[in-house]
Amino acid sequence: MNVCEGMILKRYIGKKKIARIYIDNQDKFEGKALWEEILFKAKAYGLSGATVFKGVAGMGVHSQIRSFSVLTISQILPVVIEIIDDEDKIIGFLEEIDFMIEEGLTTMSDTEVITYKHK
């Protein structure tokens, strides 16, 4: 095995924070998909990583249930952007993107990274 194969990144192991940003798939920032713009900003900010999940149904602050329907052309579905990193890094990032989010919910909680491997 060479140096890069099966490398365990120990700096990512241990107690971390997990932030979740809840928005809709149709939310925009400067005419572009908000979730995609946040993802690009997360990469530029140097966060460990981010994952975007599209929900099949959800209910938000307006108490409207939104779900997938084959009969509807325009689908408004929940999107969750999940970020795991150190607390100070996440807080700095969230402060930097706050102006981009018109409606949404952001949470942060404790997590523990057990393994993080890549080739």
C-alpha positions in Angstrom: 0.0 0.0 0.0 1.4 3.4 -0.9 1.2 6.5 1.2 -2.2 7.7 -0.2 -4.0 4.3 -0.3 -6.2 3.6 2.7 -5.0 6.7 4.5 -6.8 7.4 7.8 -7.2 11.2 8.3 -6.8 11.4 12.1 -7.3 15.2 12.2 -10.9 14.6 11.3 -11.4 11.9 14.1 -13.0 12.7 17.4 -15.6 15.1 18.8 -17.0 17.4 16.1 -20.1 19.4 15.4 -22.7 18.7 12.8 -24.7 21.5 11.3 -27.8 21.0 9.2 -29.3 23.7 7.1 -33.0 23.1 6.1 -34.2 24.9 3.0 -36.3 24.1 -0.1 -35.0 22.9 -3.4 -36.5 25.9 -5.2 -34.7 28.5 -2.9 -32.4 30.7 -4.9 -29.5 33.0 -4.4 -28.7 35.4 -7.2 -30.8 33.3 -9.6 -28.9 30.0 -8.8 -30.0 27.1 -6.6 -29.3 28.1 -3.0 -28.2 24.5 -2.0 -25.6 24.5 -4.8 -24.3 28.0 -3.9 -23.9 26.9 -0.2 -22.1 23.8 -1.3 -19.6 25.8 -3.4 -19.1 28.3 -0.5 -18.4 25.3 1.9 -15.7 24.1 -0.5 -14.2 27.5 -0.8 -14.3 28.0 3.0 -12.3 24.8 3.4 -14.8 22.8 5.4 -14.2 19.1 5.8 -17.2 18.2 3.7 -20.8 18.8 3.1 -23.7 16.6 1.9 -27.0 17.7 0.3 -30.0 15.5 0.9 -33.3 16.0 -1.0 -36.3 15.0 1.0 -39.4 13.3 -0.4 -41.7 15.2 1.9 -41.6 17.8 4.7 -43.5 20.4 6.6 -42.0 23.7 7.6 -42.7 27.0 9.3 -45.7 27.7 7.1 -47.3 24.3 8.1 -47.7 23.3 4.5 -46.9 19.6 3.7 -44.9 19.4 0.6 -44.3 16.0 -1.0 -43.4 14.5 -4.4 -46.2 14.1 -6.8 -45.9 12.8 -10.4 -48.9 15.0 -11.2 -47.1 18.2 -10.3 -44.7 19.8 -12.7 -43.1 22.1 -10.1 -41.9 20.3 -7.0 -41.1 22.1 -3.9 -39.2 19.7 -1.7 -37.1 20.0 1.4 -33.3 20.0 1.2 -30.9 19.5 4.0 -27.3 20.5 3.8 -25.2 18.6 6.4 -21.7 19.8 7.4 -19.4 18.1 9.9 -16.3 20.0 11.2 -15.0 21.8 14.2 -17.5 24.2 15.9 -15.5 27.4 15.4 -15.1 26.6 11.7 -18.8 25.9 11.2 -19.9 29.0 13.1 -17.6 31.1 11.0 -19.0 29.6 7.8 -22.6 30.0 8.9 -22.0 33.7 9.7 -20.5 34.1 6.3 -23.5 32.6 4.4 -26.3 33.9 6.7 -27.3 36.7 4.2 -27.9 34.1 1.5 -30.7 32.3 3.3 -34.1 34.2 3.3 -36.1 31.3 4.8 -34.7 28.2 6.5 -33.7 26.6 9.7 -30.1 25.8 10.9 -29.2 23.5 13.7 -26.0 22.3 15.2 -25.4 19.4 17.5 -22.6 17.2 18.8 -21.3 14.2 16.9 -18.2 12.0 17.0 -16.3 10.9 13.9 -15.2 7.3 14.4 -13.4 6.8 11.1 -12.7 9.0 8.0 -10.8 7.2 5.2 -10.0 8.0 1.6 -7.7 6.9 -1.2 
